[in-house]
């Protein structure tokens, strides 16, 4: 199933799939925030390092299949498959956008 994602969120998932740490970081505002696995990464440099670390640890694919709004944030639920513990799993991506950029992202199960 294909869902229509806002431009900034689509840019994030496209960068995660086809780009690399630099492309993912560019999808965020200069002071963007990522919360993942109990850690907070602030700013593009920290987001770039987080993505580089994830890419070295795991190989994975993420396929968004549901989009809703929850508590003022855009929630995208996606099916993730890879060589990480617990795969496959459906992850929840909570986005706050600033224009066409991601200002905040929280990833949960």
Secondary structure, 3 states (H helix, E strand, C coil): CCCCCCHHHHHHHHHHHHCCHHHHHHCEEEEEEEEECCEEEECHHHHHHHHHHHHHHCCEEEEEEEEEEECCEEEEEEEEEECCCCCCEEEEEEEEEECCEEEEEEEEC
